[in-house]
Amino acid sequence: MISRRIIIGISGASGFKYGVKALELLKGLVLEVHLVVSRGAEKTC
């Protein structure tokens, strides 16, 4: 079986909402998802 992976990178305040939306869209799929968040994006949430 081939494992499918995706990495989502969120940087800055404006990128936060796009990253969250991407995660929501991927929620029902069979994927290994990794999230990388910058300090700026972390402060936004």
PyMOL Python script that loads the backbone (N, CA, C, O; Angstrom):
from pymol import cmd

cmd.read_pdbstr("""\
ATOM      1  N   MET A   1       0.844  -1.183   0.000  1.00  0.00           N
ATOM      2  CA  MET A   1       0.000   0.000   0.000  1.00  0.00           C
ATOM      3  C   MET A   1       0.890   1.246   0.000  1.00  0.00           C
ATOM      4  O   MET A   1       1.852   1.330   0.763  1.00  0.00           O
ATOM      5  N   ILE A   2       0.565   2.192  -0.845  1.00  0.00           N
ATOM      6  CA  ILE A   2       1.327   3.437  -0.935  1.00  0.00           C
ATOM      7  C   ILE A   2       0.743   4.437   0.051  1.00  0.00           C
ATOM      8  O   ILE A   2      -0.456   4.713   0.044  1.00  0.00           O
ATOM      9  N   SER A   3       1.613   4.973   0.899  1.00  0.00           N
ATOM     10  CA  SER A   3       1.188   5.977   1.865  1.00  0.00           C
ATOM     11  C   SER A   3       1.175   7.350   1.196  1.00  0.00           C
ATOM     12  O   SER A   3       2.136   7.728   0.527  1.00  0.00           O
ATOM     13  N   ARG A   4       0.104   8.079   1.376  1.00  0.00           N
ATOM     14  CA  ARG A   4      -0.009   9.417   0.805  1.00  0.00           C
ATOM     15  C   ARG A   4       0.167  10.430   1.923  1.00  0.00           C
ATOM     16  O   ARG A   4      -0.508  10.366   2.950  1.00  0.00           O
ATOM     17  N   ARG A   5       1.083  11.366   1.711  1.00  0.00           N
ATOM     18  CA  ARG A   5       1.378  12.380   2.715  1.00  0.00           C
ATOM     19  C   ARG A   5       1.275  13.769   2.118  1.00  0.00           C
ATOM     20  O   ARG A   5       1.477  13.972   0.921  1.00  0.00           O
ATOM     21  N   ILE A   6       0.958  14.712   2.977  1.00  0.00           N
ATOM     22  CA  ILE A   6       0.949  16.122   2.578  1.00  0.00           C
ATOM     23  C   ILE A   6       1.441  16.945   3.760  1.00  0.00           C
ATOM     24  O   ILE A   6       1.174  16.618   4.916  1.00  0.00           O
ATOM     25  N   ILE A   7       2.156  18.006   3.455  1.00  0.00           N
ATOM     26  CA  ILE A   7       2.635  18.933   4.481  1.00  0.00           C
ATOM     27  C   ILE A   7       1.985  20.276   4.225  1.00  0.00           C
ATOM     28  O   ILE A   7       2.052  20.807   3.117  1.00  0.00           O
ATOM     29  N   ILE A   8       1.356  20.823   5.251  1.00  0.00           N
ATOM     30  CA  ILE A   8       0.743  22.148   5.183  1.00  0.00           C
ATOM     31  C   ILE A   8       1.652  23.098   5.957  1.00  0.00           C
ATOM     32  O   ILE A   8       1.972  22.841   7.118  1.00  0.00           O
ATOM     33  N   GLY A   9       2.066  24.182   5.329  1.00  0.00           N
ATOM     34  CA  GLY A   9       2.879  25.192   5.994  1.00  0.00           C
ATOM     35  C   GLY A   9       2.091  26.476   6.137  1.00  0.00           C
ATOM     36  O   GLY A   9       1.548  26.986   5.158  1.00  0.00           O
ATOM     37  N   ILE A  10       2.024  27.003   7.351  1.00  0.00           N
ATOM     38  CA  ILE A  10       1.296  28.242   7.613  1.00  0.00           C
ATOM     39  C   ILE A  10       2.290  29.272   8.123  1.00  0.00           C
ATOM     40  O   ILE A  10       2.980  29.051   9.119  1.00  0.00           O
ATOM     41  N   SER A  11       2.355  30.411   7.422  1.00  0.00           N
ATOM     42  CA  SER A  11       3.261  31.471   7.866  1.00  0.00           C
ATOM     43  C   SER A  11       2.520  32.800   7.884  1.00  0.00           C
ATOM     44  O   SER A  11       1.760  33.111   6.967  1.00  0.00           O
ATOM     45  N   GLY A  12       2.743  33.561   8.908  1.00  0.00           N
ATOM     46  CA  GLY A  12       2.130  34.879   9.016  1.00  0.00           C
ATOM     47  C   GLY A  12       0.657  34.838   9.357  1.00  0.00           C
ATOM     48  O   GLY A  12       0.009  33.792   9.315  1.00  0.00           O
ATOM     49  N   ALA A  13       0.151  36.006   9.694  1.00  0.00           N
ATOM     50  CA  ALA A  13      -1.240  36.120  10.121  1.00  0.00           C
ATOM     51  C   ALA A  13      -2.213  35.821   8.992  1.00  0.00           C
ATOM     52  O   ALA A  13      -3.232  35.168   9.220  1.00  0.00           O
ATOM     53  N   SER A  14      -1.924  36.282   7.781  1.00  0.00           N
ATOM     54  CA  SER A  14      -2.864  36.075   6.674  1.00  0.00           C
ATOM     55  C   SER A  14      -2.888  34.623   6.208  1.00  0.00           C
ATOM     56  O   SER A  14      -3.903  34.165   5.685  1.00  0.00           O
ATOM     57  N   GLY A  15      -1.796  33.896   6.386  1.00  0.00           N
ATOM     58  CA  GLY A  15      -1.743  32.501   5.969  1.00  0.00           C
ATOM     59  C   GLY A  15      -2.522  31.570   6.873  1.00  0.00           C
ATOM     60  O   GLY A  15      -2.849  30.452   6.474  1.00  0.00           O
ATOM     61  N   PHE A  16      -2.822  32.004   8.071  1.00  0.00           N
ATOM     62  CA  PHE A  16      -3.492  31.148   9.044  1.00  0.00           C
ATOM     63  C   PHE A  16      -4.842  30.655   8.543  1.00  0.00           C
ATOM     64  O   PHE A  16      -5.130  29.460   8.612  1.00  0.00           O
ATOM     65  N   LYS A  17      -5.672  31.563   8.039  1.00  0.00           N
ATOM     66  CA  LYS A  17      -7.016  31.157   7.605  1.00  0.00           C
ATOM     67  C   LYS A  17      -6.961  30.223   6.398  1.00  0.00           C
ATOM     68  O   LYS A  17      -7.811  29.342   6.266  1.00  0.00           O
ATOM     69  N   TYR A  18      -5.982  30.399   5.520  1.00  0.00           N
ATOM     70  CA  TYR A  18      -5.846  29.511   4.364  1.00  0.00           C
ATOM     71  C   TYR A  18      -5.374  28.122   4.787  1.00  0.00           C
ATOM     72  O   TYR A  18      -5.823  27.117   4.236  1.00  0.00           O
ATOM     73  N   GLY A  19      -4.488  28.066   5.745  1.00  0.00           N
ATOM     74  CA  GLY A  19      -4.013  26.785   6.253  1.00  0.00           C
ATOM     75  C   GLY A  19      -5.113  25.996   6.931  1.00  0.00           C
ATOM     76  O   GLY A  19      -5.238  24.787   6.732  1.00  0.00           O
ATOM     77  N   VAL A  20      -5.905  26.679   7.728  1.00  0.00           N
ATOM     78  CA  VAL A  20      -7.029  26.026   8.414  1.00  0.00           C
ATOM     79  C   VAL A  20      -8.039  25.506   7.388  1.00  0.00           C
ATOM     80  O   VAL A  20      -8.559  24.401   7.536  1.00  0.00           O
ATOM     81  N   LYS A  21      -8.313  26.290   6.361  1.00  0.00           N
ATOM     82  CA  LYS A  21      -9.253  25.864   5.319  1.00  0.00           C
ATOM     83  C   LYS A  21      -8.715  24.630   4.598  1.00  0.00           C
ATOM     84  O   LYS A  21      -9.471  23.701   4.313  1.00  0.00           O
ATOM     85  N   ALA A  22      -7.420  24.614   4.301  1.00  0.00           N
ATOM     86  CA  ALA A  22      -6.816  23.454   3.647  1.00  0.00           C
ATOM     87  C   ALA A  22      -6.963  22.211   4.507  1.00  0.00           C
ATOM     88  O   ALA A  22      -7.275  21.134   3.998  1.00  0.00           O
ATOM     89  N   LEU A  23      -6.740  22.353   5.807  1.00  0.00           N
ATOM     90  CA  LEU A  23      -6.889  21.217   6.724  1.00  0.00           C
ATOM     91  C   LEU A  23      -8.333  20.721   6.751  1.00  0.00           C
ATOM     92  O   LEU A  23      -8.578  19.515   6.778  1.00  0.00           O
ATOM     93  N   GLU A  24      -9.283  21.646   6.743  1.00  0.00           N
ATOM     94  CA  GLU A  24     -10.697  21.269   6.731  1.00  0.00           C
ATOM     95  C   GLU A  24     -11.042  20.488   5.466  1.00  0.00           C
ATOM     96  O   GLU A  24     -11.791  19.513   5.529  1.00  0.00           O
ATOM     97  N   LEU A  25     -10.507  20.904   4.321  1.00  0.00           N
ATOM     98  CA  LEU A  25     -10.793  20.234   3.059  1.00  0.00           C
ATOM     99  C   LEU A  25     -10.178  18.832   2.993  1.00  0.00           C
ATOM    100  O   LEU A  25     -10.710  17.951   2.318  1.00  0.00           O
ATOM    101  N   LEU A  26      -9.063  18.630   3.692  1.00  0.00           N
ATOM    102  CA  LEU A  26      -8.374  17.343   3.680  1.00  0.00           C
ATOM    103  C   LEU A  26      -8.902  16.375   4.735  1.00  0.00           C
ATOM    104  O   LEU A  26      -8.529  15.202   4.745  1.00  0.00           O
ATOM    105  N   LYS A  27      -9.758  16.856   5.610  1.00  0.00           N
ATOM    106  CA  LYS A  27     -10.200  16.095   6.786  1.00  0.00           C
ATOM    107  C   LYS A  27     -10.739  14.706   6.466  1.00  0.00           C
ATOM    108  O   LYS A  27     -10.413  13.763   7.186  1.00  0.00           O
ATOM    109  N   GLY A  28     -11.526  14.538   5.451  1.00  0.00           N
ATOM    110  CA  GLY A  28     -12.153  13.245   5.176  1.00  0.00           C
ATOM    111  C   GLY A  28     -11.311  12.299   4.328  1.00  0.00           C
ATOM    112  O   GLY A  28     -11.720  11.163   4.088  1.00  0.00           O
ATOM    113  N   LEU A  29     -10.159  12.738   3.876  1.00  0.00           N
ATOM    114  CA  LEU A  29      -9.333  11.918   2.993  1.00  0.00           C
ATOM    115  C   LEU A  29      -8.380  11.025   3.777  1.00  0.00           C
ATOM    116  O   LEU A  29      -8.044  11.305   4.928  1.00  0.00           O
ATOM    117  N   VAL A  30      -7.955   9.947   3.132  1.00  0.00           N
ATOM    118  CA  VAL A  30      -7.006   9.024   3.754  1.00  0.00           C
ATOM    119  C   VAL A  30      -5.604   9.526   3.423  1.00  0.00           C
ATOM    120  O   VAL A  30      -5.015   9.141   2.413  1.00  0.00           O
ATOM    121  N   LEU A  31      -5.079  10.393   4.293  1.00  0.00           N
ATOM    122  CA  LEU A  31      -3.771  11.018   4.105  1.00  0.00           C
ATOM    123  C   LEU A  31      -3.048  11.112   5.434  1.00  0.00           C
ATOM    124  O   LEU A  31      -3.665  11.165   6.498  1.00  0.00           O
ATOM    125  N   GLU A  32      -1.740  11.130   5.350  1.00  0.00           N
ATOM    126  CA  GLU A  32      -0.917  11.478   6.510  1.00  0.00           C
ATOM    127  C   GLU A  32      -0.625  12.966   6.356  1.00  0.00           C
ATOM    128  O   GLU A  32       0.037  13.371   5.401  1.00  0.00           O
ATOM    129  N   VAL A  33      -1.111  13.779   7.285  1.00  0.00           N
ATOM    130  CA  VAL A  33      -0.980  15.235   7.181  1.00  0.00           C
ATOM    131  C   VAL A  33      -0.056  15.747   8.276  1.00  0.00           C
ATOM    132  O   VAL A  33      -0.195  15.395   9.447  1.00  0.00           O
ATOM    133  N   HIS A  34       0.901  16.595   7.861  1.00  0.00           N
ATOM    134  CA  HIS A  34       1.810  17.239   8.806  1.00  0.00           C
ATOM    135  C   HIS A  34       1.595  18.736   8.705  1.00  0.00           C
ATOM    136  O   HIS A  34       1.335  19.263   7.623  1.00  0.00           O
ATOM    137  N   LEU A  35       1.701  19.418   9.829  1.00  0.00           N
ATOM    138  CA  LEU A  35       1.471  20.852   9.887  1.00  0.00           C
ATOM    139  C   LEU A  35       2.709  21.553  10.417  1.00  0.00           C
ATOM    140  O   LEU A  35       3.257  21.173  11.452  1.00  0.00           O
ATOM    141  N   VAL A  36       3.151  22.596   9.686  1.00  0.00           N
ATOM    142  CA  VAL A  36       4.272  23.429  10.104  1.00  0.00           C
ATOM    143  C   VAL A  36       3.727  24.848  10.246  1.00  0.00           C
ATOM    144  O   VAL A  36       3.129  25.384   9.313  1.00  0.00           O
ATOM    145  N   VAL A  37       3.937  25.456  11.416  1.00  0.00           N
ATOM    146  CA  VAL A  37       3.373  26.773  11.706  1.00  0.00           C
ATOM    147  C   VAL A  37       4.486  27.724  12.138  1.00  0.00           C
ATOM    148  O   VAL A  37       5.290  27.392  13.009  1.00  0.00           O
ATOM    149  N   SER A  38       4.529  28.907  11.525  1.00  0.00           N
ATOM    150  CA  SER A  38       5.515  29.909  11.930  1.00  0.00           C
ATOM    151  C   SER A  38       5.063  30.588  13.224  1.00  0.00           C
ATOM    152  O   SER A  38       3.913  30.448  13.641  1.00  0.00           O
ATOM    153  N   ARG A  39       5.962  31.308  13.839  1.00  0.00           N
ATOM    154  CA  ARG A  39       5.597  32.020  15.074  1.00  0.00           C
ATOM    155  C   ARG A  39       4.508  33.059  14.832  1.00  0.00           C
ATOM    156  O   ARG A  39       3.618  33.240  15.664  1.00  0.00           O
ATOM    157  N   GLY A  40       4.581  33.741  13.690  1.00  0.00           N
ATOM    158  CA  GLY A  40       3.549  34.743  13.368  1.00  0.00           C
ATOM    159  C   GLY A  40       2.170  34.139  13.249  1.00  0.00           C
ATOM    160  O   GLY A  40       1.192  34.702  13.741  1.00  0.00           O
ATOM    161  N   ALA A  41       2.088  32.986  12.595  1.00  0.00           N
ATOM    162  CA  ALA A  41       0.797  32.300  12.466  1.00  0.00           C
ATOM    163  C   ALA A  41       0.335  31.757  13.807  1.00  0.00           C
ATOM    164  O   ALA A  41      -0.859  31.760  14.106  1.00  0.00           O
ATOM    165  N   GLU A  42       1.273  31.294  14.610  1.00  0.00           N
ATOM    166  CA  GLU A  42       0.930  30.755  15.932  1.00  0.00           C
ATOM    167  C   GLU A  42       0.315  31.839  16.811  1.00  0.00           C
ATOM    168  O   GLU A  42      -0.620  31.565  17.564  1.00  0.00           O
ATOM    169  N   LYS A  43       0.821  33.048  16.725  1.00  0.00           N
ATOM    170  CA  LYS A  43       0.288  34.156  17.528  1.00  0.00           C
ATOM    171  C   LYS A  43      -1.121  34.538  17.095  1.00  0.00           C
ATOM    172  O   LYS A  43      -1.901  35.055  17.896  1.00  0.00           O
ATOM    173  N   THR A  44      -1.447  34.287  15.838  1.00  0.00           N
ATOM    174  CA  THR A  44      -2.756  34.643  15.296  1.00  0.00           C
ATOM    175  C   THR A  44      -3.867  33.743  15.844  1.00  0.00           C
ATOM    176  O   THR A  44      -4.988  34.201  16.067  1.00  0.00           O
ATOM    177  N   CYS A  45      -3.553  32.465  16.058  1.00  0.00           N
ATOM    178  CA  CYS A  45      -4.599  31.543  16.489  1.00  0.00           C
ATOM    179  C   CYS A  45      -4.841  31.747  17.940  1.00  0.00           C
ATOM    180  O   CYS A  45      -5.688  31.072  18.524  1.00  0.00           O
TER     181      CYS A  45
END
""", "prot")
cmd.dss("prot")
cmd.show_as("cartoon", "prot")
cmd.util.cbc("prot")
cmd.orient("prot")
